[in-house]
Amino acid sequence: MFTLAAQLRAMGVLGINARNADYTLAHNPRRLYPLVDDKFQTKQMALKAGIPVPELYGVVEREVQVRGMHGILEKPEGFVIKPAHGSGGDGVVVIAGLHRGRYRTITGNFYTPPELDHHVYNVLSGLYSLAGQPDQALIEYRVQFDPVFDEVSYKGVPDIRVVVFLGVPVMAMVRLPTRMSEGKANLHLGGLGAGIDLTTGTTLSAVCRNERVEEHPDTGACISGLTIPQWETILDMAAACCDLSGLGYLGVDIVLDKFRGPLLLELNARPGLGIQIANGQGLLTRLHLVEQHRPALTSREERIAFARGRFGVKAGAAG
Amino acid sequence: MSKRHLYILTAVLAVLGLSLFLYKVRVLDMPLTPGQERDVWTVEARVTFEAKGEPVRLSLLLPRSNPRFTILNDAFISPGYGLSTSADFWNRQAIWTIRQARGLQTVYYRAEARRLVRPGPPRKEKPPEPPQSNLEGPELAAGRALLQEVQRKSADTESLVLELVKYLHLPQPDDNLKFLLKNRPDEADRVELAVEILALAGVPAYSVHGLRLRESRERLRIIHWLAVYDRDRWRPFDFATPRTGVPPDYLPWWRGPGSVARIRGGERLQTTFSASVDQEASIRLEREGRAYQPALIRFSLFSLPIHTQQVYRVLLMVPVGAFLLVILRNVIGLSTFGTFMPVLIALAFRETRLLHGIVLFSLLVGLGLLVRFYLEQLKLLLVPRLAAILIVVVLLMVFVSIVMNRLGIQQGLSIALFPMVIITMTIERMTIVWEERGPGEALKQGLGSLLAAAATYTLIHNRQIQHLFFVFPELLLLVLAATLLLGRYTGYRLFELYRFRALLKGGS
């Protein structure tokens, strides 16, 4: 048991206690949390800074507005309902479109309008919010995802998670929905996480339910070796979010839209640790490296260049 | 910098706690283990009544020193009342009086009962006056018939008393006995009847009422026995089980017929008794003759009323349980519903015991889940839904209690002590996890909670640990120091080793 712990430490694996004590508590001031915990605020902040986000159709704040919301739901390409204070993908419903008066989700389930109302009521009463306080429901554009991941996702929207430390991207993965995760890309729901080579933006092998996999369990396609388009832009967006939010240790979730390119989905002040398994690498070594070199890196370009230089597969062995 | 701050703080706390602890152990000789020879007890009578706004006169019979116990340090707590005490052959008595009182009144009597290590045999005493029986008319005839029956089977006074006690406890009493007891199968009536029958036989006797000194959080029941004049001495006879003599832990409180407390000017009179081992006095006993009493002893938890002491015995274990949870969650990585829910559940298990507690808790949560899944279809808003579950939980508790009582399972009654709000929140959270993360995750967290509750239960119901924290509350400073240190524990959790083991396989 102790040898196992020593081996993990040697690999620089970050544990949850160390993440909380040394990174989130130390670098993320509590007063900045509302900015990332409230997706509505995040969106507005991003828009002001010129970072592209999925278009917001409407916000439901009170129970009386629920009946009126169906007017804005008649979008041919569907829509997404999510709680503004949700965490870990809970409470997110992705509707592909209307079908004979019922809403069809991307996984093929149906919601009648009253059922969808009930879901929104639940969101408003705080069922999915972090502390159970009353919440808002955001209705927004459903991302038409880029065909690059067509082969390796089962319905749903694949997204890219970049962990940024002190403005330097340190690790990234792409999260792929599976049948098990019901179209959601979150790892704990059974989604697939594939590590990304920060230098080139190509995918490495993947992890599903804490186990390493090479092929997508539903489509059978090989996961590694895919090159993510606009990788430079994605890294730049992630680093910019870190500057904007003021949080030192941040998870940035980005989706690739077919037409609009990378869009910022949400920020996370307590990003999960599964990304280490997806990359087959510990975070700690990289974090230490950033702590050492951060004072020398002034501009955002320098920080990204540093990340691409040090945190690729080839550099990985050295770093 | 903040780390050094933490280390200094924890070091100060630990040194403070440890030095107080060591001082009490080494210098004050306070016992490290719960006492075996429970020689000094604090006994307490609590009298409550409803005053009617008239002059009140309350009398309470008090225990007195006897060959087996010395009664010391009478204390009366009765704000506003006048107090006088008197004594006669039978009893000591305290009388409280007040010109006017209204509403619920409470007075306390507390004393120290010190058991004599080597009680001598009963003293030789002059024979008392030949007793007079109070039985008359048909009762006298029934009593005579009863006496004849018993005398037939006995040889001397001792066997007469034993036969009589046995006769009075027959499961199917004959007509004489039924008539004399007037269908009141009460121990107090039986023991008075025995005195009357013995008077018919010319044997002097009186009834004794008292407590069996046992450490218990419940109120003590009054027990009864007989004192019979036989061969120049007053000798005790146990009454519930016919035998000569009484166990050494029987503390006599009052003698003769009549109740312990009487009231004029009030109603709904109630007297409750409690007792606990007085460790402070046991310690004082050791130190007797030394010149001073250290403030540490005078200001300890032992200076509180017994009932408050019992409450603190439990309360002091809550931090210990919380500390265990810190370890279970942050070092081992067990996931539970709610942060301190397992501690509250463990406290509830005190009444049910572990096994029954787990069964009842699972039963309640299981039934609650079924109802919750049904409610899901009705699409209720959050707060009304929680209230509905709460109502259902209380109904289920009533139902389980009644069914278990019918089946003769005593433990079913203690379900009433379960924290119902906690159970409600557990049911709600479990449903959410069930729907969002699947049944596996919900069951995992449920089992984790139960496991944590069981572990907490075993820890906080350990007599040794309870004793240590009650006698040495400063140990909590050590617990605090350890908790603060764990607050900066950045090592892996035990379950994380399992989670990240895929990294080791494929990583390097």
Interface residues (C-beta under 8 A of the other chain):
Chain A: M1 L4 A5 Q7 L8 R9 M11 V13 G15 I16 N17 A18 A21 D22 E63 D90 P114 E115 H118 Y121 N122 S125 G126 L127 H188 L189 S205 V207 N210 E211 R212 Q276 I277 G280 Q281 G282
Chain B: N330 G333 K379 L381 L382 V383 I432 E436 R437 G487 R488 Y489 T490 G491 Y492 R493 L494 E496 L497 R499 F500 R501 A502 L503 L504 K505 G506 G507 S508
